[in-house]
Amino acid sequence: MSNGKYKSVEHRVVANGSKTRISVPIFVNPRPSDVIGPLHEVLESSGEKPLYKQVLYSDYVKHFFRKAHDGKSTVDFAKI
């Protein structure tokens, strides 16, 4: 969405049996038929060329679950 401008943090948790831990996951998913990719507003305001192609969200999800999760490399599916 940000064309690589904003980096997400890879999150991994190690369970600790001696302390209480509370997690609040929040998931926001487009509809399977929605097209995802860099926002036009981001590209226009910065004059950048897109680093990622527009893809159907359902195609991205299929790719994501096709193989074992390997960190952020799953986003490489959409790299130009």
C-alpha positions as CSV (number, residue, x, y, z in Angstrom):
1,M,0.0,0.0,0.0
2,S,2.8,2.4,0.8
3,N,5.0,1.2,-2.0
4,G,7.7,0.2,0.5
5,K,7.7,3.6,2.2
6,Y,6.5,2.3,5.6
7,K,8.1,-0.9,6.8
8,S,6.2,-3.4,8.9
9,V,7.8,-5.0,11.9
10,E,8.2,-8.7,11.9
11,H,6.6,-10.0,15.0
12,R,7.6,-13.2,16.8
13,V,6.7,-14.3,20.3
14,V,8.5,-16.5,22.7
15,A,6.1,-17.9,25.3
16,N,7.1,-17.3,28.9
17,G,5.4,-19.6,31.4
18,S,6.1,-17.3,34.4
19,K,4.3,-14.2,33.2
20,T,0.8,-13.5,32.0
21,R,0.6,-12.3,28.4
22,I,-2.4,-10.8,26.6
23,S,-2.6,-10.5,22.9
24,V,-5.2,-8.6,20.9
25,P,-4.9,-9.5,17.2
26,I,-6.6,-7.2,14.7
27,F,-7.2,-8.5,11.2
28,V,-8.4,-6.3,8.3
29,N,-8.9,-8.2,5.1
30,P,-10.1,-7.0,1.7
31,R,-12.8,-9.0,-0.1
32,P,-11.3,-11.8,-2.3
33,S,-12.3,-9.8,-5.5
34,D,-10.5,-6.6,-4.3
35,V,-7.3,-5.5,-6.1
36,I,-4.4,-4.6,-3.8
37,G,-1.2,-2.7,-4.5
38,P,0.5,0.6,-4.0
39,L,-2.0,3.4,-3.4
40,H,-2.3,5.9,-6.3
41,E,-2.1,8.8,-3.8
42,V,1.3,7.6,-2.5
43,L,2.7,7.3,-6.0
44,E,1.3,10.6,-7.2
45,S,2.5,12.6,-4.1
46,S,6.1,11.2,-4.3
47,G,6.4,10.8,-8.1
48,E,7.6,7.2,-7.5
49,K,7.2,4.3,-9.8
50,P,5.4,1.3,-8.3
51,L,7.6,-1.4,-6.7
52,Y,4.6,-3.8,-6.5
53,K,2.0,-4.8,-9.1
54,Q,-1.7,-4.7,-8.6
55,V,-3.0,-8.2,-7.7
56,L,-6.2,-9.8,-6.7
57,Y,-6.4,-10.2,-2.9
58,S,-7.6,-13.8,-3.4
59,D,-4.4,-14.6,-5.5
60,Y,-2.2,-13.1,-2.8
61,V,-3.9,-15.2,-0.1
62,K,-3.6,-18.4,-2.2
63,H,0.1,-17.6,-2.6
64,F,0.5,-16.9,1.2
65,F,-1.0,-20.3,2.2
66,R,0.6,-22.3,-0.6
67,K,3.9,-22.6,1.3
68,A,5.2,-22.4,4.8
69,H,5.3,-18.9,6.2
70,D,8.7,-17.4,5.7
71,G,8.7,-14.0,7.3
72,K,8.1,-11.1,5.0
73,S,9.1,-12.9,1.8
74,T,5.5,-13.6,1.0
75,V,5.1,-10.0,-0.2
76,D,7.7,-10.7,-2.9
77,F,4.9,-12.3,-4.8
78,A,3.7,-8.9,-5.9
79,K,7.2,-7.3,-6.5
80,I,7.8,-5.9,-10.0
